[in-house]
Every structure is written in C-alpha cells, then in structure tokens.
C-alpha cells in the first residue's frame, strides 16, 4: 500500500501491482483555480534538545500537550511534549515485534485525553493516557482491527464507539469500525470521473486515490485530501452533505506498464486538518517527471509541501499560505493564531508560524 513518498525510491514505491486504465477526463463539478488571497509566512524554530527525530511526520496538539509521530523512529514512534513550550515529557510506541511493541506508525490522534496510534503492520490501534504525575504514558487499550480490512493507513474516531478507516478494496470510500475493531459496514464511493473504468481494478484505483483524512466532532466535518492529484472531499456528517473539490492538479493520474500502475501527474496533498472555522491542507504540487529527473541529477526535490490551502467548511477557497520551507504535518491552533509544522529536512524539525 501507499506510504508517504521520499524521492525517486518513494515514487517507485507507488507502482500499483494491479493492471488498471488511465484516469478518464474529469466530469464537470465544483472546481477552483486559485485563492482570493495569498500570504507569505516566515517560520520560527522551536528548539527541542531531548529527542532526535528521523522523520517527524505528524504533530497533534490537544490542550497543553503536543504529540509528534516519528515515522521512522529508531526506538519509539511517538514523543509527547508540553505545549506551547515543547518541553519533552515521554515517549510511547516502542519499536519491536513483542505484544507491547509497535511495528509501524501510520498516524496519531487525540481522543478525550487518550493518545491513539495506528500500527498498520500489526493492524492495531493502541491508546495511551498520561499518568497523574504527568511524566509518563501508560497503555490503556489495544484494539485489534477486523481481518476483513485491507491495510489500514489512516483513521478517525467519529464518536465514542465508531472509527472510520479508508477502504482500499475500492468497493467504498470508508470502512465503519466499532470500538472493538469489528467492521460494521462500508459507505461512500471514490469520486472518479468514470466509475466504469474501475470495474476490473478497484484496489488499484483505491490505492491511487489514497487520501489523508481528518474529522472534527464539534462541527461534524470530515475531510479527505488525495496524495496524488488535487482533490479535496468534505462531508458534513450531521446533515449528510458531500462536496468534491477539484483543483488545477485534477484527479490522480496513473498509466499502466507491464501490469503496474505508474503515477504520471503530480504529488498532491500531504496533510489535512479540520479546524473550528476552516479546513487546512498541505499541498505539494511536484510533477512526477520533475521528481524523477531531479533524482537522476542527484538533486532530489524537497520532501513535503510549501503551501497551506485554506477552505471554508463548505469548500470555498479562502487563502493560500506560502511557507518559507517544505513541511509535512501541521497542527493549527486557531485560538492563538499559530500553525505548528514538521520539516523533515531540518535538524530543527519543529517550526511555528504566526497566522495573520
């Protein structure tokens, strides 16, 4: 299954071992060409002396705590800090094959004081809680995911008893899973322009449409942003409305060579966050032919995106932030007008932006 890309090797990692047809031309729908406003933002470095990151992929903030997911952590996948000071508190998700250990870290979430980690290799969700002394984390729950689910690469919890996990079978958009990890049902469809083209290659299409997701319980908005191309989907789970936004990058594009699906368009979004009043998405926009040419020349394209696209909760483009560096994960503190981001290219990978 797809993982975040890293240069030429990452591009090759996208090849889909299922024959499929090129994406058909787009059908008319809700589109955007640009944003009414563009602002440039300058990063402030956040010094962290305690933890040495290898690939800080996601950052999640809740209250006075910030958790960082190190995708290629050498000892632990998750590190907990104070917020906004980023003083180290504790680590969890120890790397290993044992029953108390973690094989892979795909994403982390906060849910009512619990820190959740998805392990795709073990097909598990593990939850930790901070101790009363606030100096360590203790495991509270481990959820084994249903064997009918294909490799789970992301998740959100929509209420006390329900998770949504992207469906990579291609038969639906999401799998609905209960608090014990059992598959309850599937819902939604991939918003492809030509649904008939998926008939004989649904898993390949689902992988090409791999999306990063987020959900905010207090407004009921669920977002999905494609890793390839430029498609953003927004659902309001309270009134069942669904908006599909296509930007200039269009739908994910891929062709077939010797039975493999090969990406031919652009790298799209690398993160999405639903805020109280807006949706924030990190956009890359690198063309695959440029990525591969740069790799051959020994000058790899920077990892991540330097644009933050901001939409209203109903899909209207609001503002485009141009960053001074390439980032992957973001955490938007709307109340204080701060955006925290991770820069995997830097030895000081946690940065802060002041939003205008």
Secondary structure, DSSP 8 states (H G I E B T S, - for coil): ------HHHHHHHT-BSS---------S-EE-S--S-EEEE--EE----S---S-EEEEEEETTEEEEEETT-SSEEEEEEETTT--EEEEEEEBSSSTTSBS---EEEEETTEEEEEETTTTEEEEEEE-TTSS-EEEEEEEE--TTS------EEEETTEEEEE-TTSS-SEEEEETTS-EEEEE-----S-GGGGTT-HHHHHHHT-EEEEEETTTTEEEEEESBSSEEEEEETTTTEEEEEE-TT-S--EEEETTEEEE-SBB-EEEEEE-SSEEEEEE---BHHHHHHHHHTT----SSEEEEEEEETTS-EEEEEEEEEEE--EEEETTTTEEEEE-TTSSS-EEEEE--
